[in-house]
Structures are given as structure tokens and as C-alpha cells.
Amino acid sequence: MSDSAFPRDFDPEVPEDFDSPHALFDHLRAQCPVAHTDRWGGFWALTRHADVKRAASDSDTFITSVQNVIPKVAFTGRRPPLHLDPPEHTPYRRALNPLLSRDNALALEPEVRAITIRLLAPLIAAGRGDICGEFSSHLPVHVFGAWMNLSGPWLETLHEAGRAFILSVHLNDEEKMKSTSLRLYEMARELIAQRHAEPLPADQDPTSALLAARDPNGDPLPDEMIVGTVRQLLVVGIVAPMVMIGNMAVHLSRHADLQAHLRANPQDIADAVEEFLRLYSPYRGFARTATCPVRFGERTIPEGDAIALVYASANRDESVFDDAASFRLRRDNIGEHLAFGRGPHHCPGAQLGRLQLRVALEELLARTRHFEVEGDILMTKWPEVGAVAVPLRFEAA
């Protein structure tokens, strides 16, 4: 069915400020929870918790192999596991999941803390800085570098290439997406060649784990698919922590009482991170494609149509979370939030992401007496939602 057969219920390209996306999601959940737009080739947006959870959990009806994010950014090959559906994606997840366990994430904590302290130091010493551009855009690159056993020169190249790709996505510059993605593919091939020449233990290195993995027939995974997986790993964990740290900084700037409470009670920071993940989930554009006509309430989504899972809206659904727009420590049902997805594509790096956010917040609060926004907040665009530039003024501890 042509896009013109459906109304434009919202415009994903409208300029945003820090609060306006959530105002739109509130409106859609109440008035048009299964919304359509003709932008970017046309797509549907699910905004209620139950609908998002249903689509994320049913990988037979809602597949990711056609289009995994909105707007579409994959032009240069398939990148497992996100670009594959079960059971094809399973060997890749089986290889990577053990390396992203809670125990393995916590083993990185001393290194994550050292990186965090080093990156924060110049901002706090200067008394001001962009917490995203000067800190949280660098932190996940260094953390993923440590996890992937990358050396110093690799990190600088990854930071430059990764940021260039992310910028091209935010600008919806298709040609730039292709060229920057190809550079990341080159990095992936170089890293794989290095691991072939100098293997590392498969239980300590993701690239080596993929090379050692076998499919259900006992055969090695295809070379190009391993390249695609390593390419995906190089940037998949960069954007969300950058945006989340910016979002947390804005909220805490607005709520000096919460800043003071968390400084005085650092044992509450892990719970605070979980509530921040619910309140400011950084994704709204992870996508699925319907394999048959599917009905949500009064609307039927045709087979083959792209569907955005708006996690950021689902996590403020008032039917699931009391006083959903407010921050609350230790919510009884906090485990119901969908910030890391659900089903077979539940984020495998959830524990590593939580670790970065917790340590970043612990060190930021411990090394300051107060901080607040000083200047204009720059917003990201689809598929993420939140801040990508947050200028702060710091009072050092």
C-alpha cells in the first residue's frame, strides 16, 4: 500500500529541544499510539509499552533483517547480529554474550574508572566544558577499545571515524554514511587480519571469539559476516552512553536536590542510573518490518512496512509506570523498562553500558560540589533521542 494511503500523524524532522520529543510521545500515546509518517520512505511508530514489547519480543512477525533502524543507515552490507533474525543471528550472539556478562563488565571497572577520571579532569579543572563533546563521546570509545583489546592508535582512528559516521547519520547524509561506514569496514578487516596473525584467547577477545565460533553445522562463520560483526561492534556502543550522560547531566542540573542527595548517598547511584535509563531512554528508531499484516488496536500495519519501536516513549507509558514523567529512585517495577530492548535482540552490552553510566556519574558527582547547564543544549536526531552537546559549568569539590 502506498504511503499516501495513510495520514502523516507526526513529523520526525521537526526541530526539537530537550523536552519536546517527550511532549510529542505523550500526545501520541494518548491520541495516536500507532502513528504513521510519510517521511524517510514512510514508517509506523509504536509508542505504547505493550505494543513496543510485543514487537520486540516476536522475531517471527517483526523482523530486523530488512531494516534495523529508522532512518535507514545500512547501505554497505549486513552486520550481525542486529541485521539478522533468529536462528541466523544466534551463533554471533553466542560468541559475544559471554564476553559481555556482568562479571566481565565488572572486571573492567578499574580501567573504566581510570579512563573516566582522566577524561573528566581537564573539564573540572577548567570549570566548564561540554560534557558530551569533551567527555562522553570519548568515554565509550576508550571503554570499547579496552573491551576489544585495541591499542592507542586504533582508539584515535576509531574516535574520528566513529564520530564522522554518527554525524553523517544525524545529518541524514547518505553518501557520507556510505564513505564513513566503508572506513569502519576497513578498520574491521585490519583488526581481523591482526587477530589471525596474533590470536588472543577467545574467552578474552571478541574478534578472536568470532573467529573461533562455529555455525550449527560446525563450520566457521563466513568471513564477510565476521567483518560485518566487528564493524558493528566498533560503533554500536558509542552513541547511547554519550547521549545518556548528556541527558543525566541536564536532569541533574535542573534538580540540585537530587545532585546533593546522590553526592551524599553514592550507594543510590546505581538505582538512579536505572531510573535515568527509563526516563531518558536514548533510542526511538530501532526498527522492525512486518512479515504479515499486523493489528494494533484500531490500526493494521501492512506486510512489509517499516516500524519504529519508540523505546523512549514506551518507558514513559503511564499505564505501566506511575507518575511516569518524574524521576523516582527504586521504582518497584523498574525492571519493566525497555531501554535495552526485549527478546532475541535485547542489547548484549547492557551490563557494560550500565557500568559506564554508573562510574561516570560517581566520578562526576564526587569531583564536583555542583554543576549546571551553561549555554544551549544541542539535540540528537533519529534514531537516538537526547542531548549531544551539553555545556556545563562546574564547581570543583
N, C-alpha and C positions, 0 to 999 in steps of 0.2 A: 504494500500500500504506500502511496506517495506521502511525503512529509506534509504536503498541503492539505491532506485529509484530516489532519489534527491541528488544533489551535496551538499558538505559542503561549504557553502558560507562564513562562518566565524567560528572561534573557540572561544567559550566563556571562555575557560580555559587558554587563553594566558596571561602571566604576564602583569600587567598594571602599568602605572604611572598616575599622576593626570590628564594629558591631553589626553592620548592615547585612552580612551574609546570614547571621543567625536570625535577624528580623525576617528575612525572606523565608528561611526554613520554617520558622514559627507559623508564618502565613500559609505556606504550602501544606504543612502537616494538618492544619485546621481546615483549610478550604479546598486544597487540591493535592492530596498526598501522593498521587501517581501523576506526575506532571510531565508535559511534553514541551519540547522546544525544537524549532527547525534549524537552530544554529549547529555548526560543525557536522553537517550531514543529517541532522535530526537525531534526537535520542530522548529517552524517558528517564525521569529521575524519581527514585523511590526515597521517600523522606521519613516514613514511619518505621519504628524499631522492628515490629513484627514482619513487615514486608522486606526490609533490608536483610534481616536474619534469615528469612525464608530463602531469598535468592542466593545469599552467600553460602548457605548450607546445602543446597540442591545442585550439585555439579552436573547432573544429567540434563536437567531442564535449562539451567543457566550456565553457559559455558564461557570460558575465558580465552579460548584459543583463537577466536575471531578478532576480538578487540578487548584489551585488558585495562585500558584507561581511556577517559574522555577528557580532552580531545585526543584523538588517536596520535600516538607518537612513535609507534614501532613501524619503521619503514625499511629496516636494514637486516631483517632476519628474525627467526624465533629465538626467544631467550627463556629457557626453562629456569625454574619450574612454573613461573607465573603464566607463561604463554601456552602452557599445555594443560590438558584436562586429565583427570584420573582415567585409567591407570598409567597413562604415558608419563605423567609428571612424577610418579611415585619413586622411581629409582634416584632421581635427583634430590628429592626431599629426604629420602632415606640416607643418602650420603652426607647431607648437610645438617640435618636436625641434631645429631649428637654433638656436633661442634658448637651448636647454639643453645645447648642446655643451660639451665640455671647455674649448675656447678661450674661449667666452663665460662659462663659470663662472669660469675663472681671471682673466678681465678684471675680475670683481667682487671679487677678493681684497683689494685695498687697502681698499675700502669695508667688506667683511665684517670685516676686521681692526680697523678703526676702531670699528665697532659693537661688536665683541666686547670691546675694551679699555674702552670707555665703560661697557658694562653690567656688566663684572666689577669695575670699580674700587670701587664702594661696598661690595660684599661683602668684598673683600680688606681694604679699609680698616677695616671693622667687625670683621674677624677671624672672622666666622661668617655664615652665611646659607643659604637653601635654593637649591641650585644649579639646581633645576628652576623653582620658582615665581618666583625673583627674577632668573634669568638665561636658562635655556634655553627657557622659554616665550615670552620676549620676542625672543630672537635670531632665530628663523626668521621671525617677523612682520616684523621690520625688513629682513631679507635678502630675503624675497619682495617686500616693499614696494619695495626698490631695484630688484629684477628687473622688477617690474611698473610701475615709474615712478610710484609713489604718493607723494603729499605727506604732510607731518606729520599733519594732522587725520585723513586716511584711516587712518594707522597706528594711532592710538589707538582709532578705531572698530573696525578690523579685530581688534585685540588683544582688545577687550572682547567683540565679537560672536563671534569665533572660539573664545575660551575658553568662552563660555557654551554654544555648540553642542557642543564637545567634552565639557564637563561633563555635558550632558544625555544624550550618548551613553553615557558611563561609568555614569550612573545609570539607563540604560535607560528614560528618561522620554519616552515617545512624544510627548506633547503639547508638551513643552518642545523636543524635537528639531524639531518642525514650526515652532514660532514662531521659534526662533533661526535655523533654516535660511531661513525667509522673510525675515528681516532681512538675511541674507547675499545673498539674491537681489536685494533692494532695492539693496544696495551694488553688485552686478554691473551692474544696469541703469543706475545713476548713472554708473558708470565708463564703460560703453559709450556713453552719451549724451555724456559729456565727450570721448571719443575721436572720436565723429562730429563734434563741434563743433570740436575742435582735434586733428586727426590727428597721430600720430607715425610715424616710419618703421617699416614692417612688419618690417624686419630688426633692430629695436631694442626693440620693444614687443609683448608677447604679445597684448594686446587688439586692437591695430591689425593684427597678423598674422592673427588670426581673421577680422576684418572684410574683409581683403583676400583670404582664402582662397576657393577655388572647389572645388565637387564635381566628380566625373568628367564631368559634362555641361557644365561651365563656368559653372554657376550659383553665386551666393553661398550660403554656408551659412545655414540657417534662423535667423532672429533669436532665437527662443527657445532654440535649441540653442547658440548663441553665449553667450547669457545663462547657460545651464547650465554651459558650459565655464568661463567666468570665475568663476562661483560655486564650481565645484570647485577651481579654482586658488587661490582665496582661503584655503582651509583645508587642502588636501591635503598641503602641505609643512610644516605647523606641528607636528603631533603627533610624528612619528618622530624629528626631531632633539631635541625636548625629552626624550623618553624615552631616546634613545641617550646623550645627555650625562649624564643621571642614572645610567644603567647603567654607563658608563665610570667615573664618579666613585666608585660603590660598589666596583667591582672594584679600582681603584687604591688606595682606602682600605684594602682588605684585603691589598694587596700593595705594601708600601712599597719593596721592592726593585725592582719594575717602575717605580714612580714615579721612583726615583732613576736608574734606567737611562735612562728617556726624557728626563729633565732633562739628563742628561749626553750623551745621543745624540739630539738632536732630529731628526736625519735618519731615525730609525726610527719617527717618529710616524705617517707615512702608512701604513706597514705595520701598525703597531699598530691604527690605525683599521679597516683591512680585517679584521683578526682579531677586533676587537670587534664588527664588523658580523656576522660569522659566529657568534660566541659568544653575542651578546645581540641577535639579530635582533628588531626591535620589533613584528613582526606575526605573528599566528597566526590571524586571522579573515578574510583575503581569501577571497572565496567564488566558486564556480562552481556551475552547475546542469547535471546530466547530461541530454543530449538523447536518450539511449537507455540501456538497461541496460548498466552497465559493470562489469567484473570486475576486482578487485584481490585477488590471492591467492585465499583461500577465500571471499571475500565478494563479493556482487553488489549494487551500488548501483542502485536502480530509477531509471528515467527520471523526471525532474522533481524529484529530491531535491537539496537544497542540500548543498554540500560545502565544508568549510573546508580551505584549504591552510595547514597549520601550518608556515610557514617557520622559525619558531624551533626547532621540533623537527627538521625536515629538516637544518638546519645543524649539528646535533649527532649526526648519524647515524654510528655507529661503523664502518659498512661503507664509508663514504666518507672520513671524517676520523679519522686515528689520534689516540688519546687525546683524543677529541672534546670532552670537558668541560673540558679545560685550555687555557690561553692559550699560543699559540706564535707567535713572530714568524717571518715569512717561510715560511709553510707552502708546500710545493711545489705543492699543488693548491688554493690559496686561491680561485682563480678559479671553483671549483665551487660556492661558496656561493650561496645563493638569496635573500640579504637584499633584493635589488631585484627579485626575481621572475625570470621567464623568458618567452619567447615574445612575442606581439604586445602584451601589457600590461606588459612589462618597464618598470620605473619610468623615465620620461623625465628625471626630476630627479635621477638618481643622482649625476651629477658635482657638482651644486650641493649635494646632501646631504653628499657626501664633503668638499667644501670647508669647509662649516660645522663639521663634526666635527673636521677636522684643525686648523683655525685656533683653534677653541675650546680644544682640548687643548694646542696650542702655547702659547697665551697663559696658560691656567690653570697650566701647569707652569712657565712662565718667570717668573710673577709670585708664585709661592709656593715656599717651601722644603719644605713638607709640608702635606697636608690629610688629614682623616679624618672619617668619619661621626660625627655628634654628635646622636643622637636617633633617632626612629622613621622608617623608610622607608615611604612610602605607595605602594601599588601601583596601577597602572592596571588596567582591566578590558578584556575583549574589545571590539573586535578587536585592540587592541595588547597587548603584554606587556612589563612592566618597571616602572621607577620613575617616579612623577610628583611625588614630593617627597623630596628627599634633603638633610637638614640637615647642613652641613659646618662644621668648624672649620678655619680657615686660619692658617698661619704665613707671613707675607708675606716675599718674597725681599728 
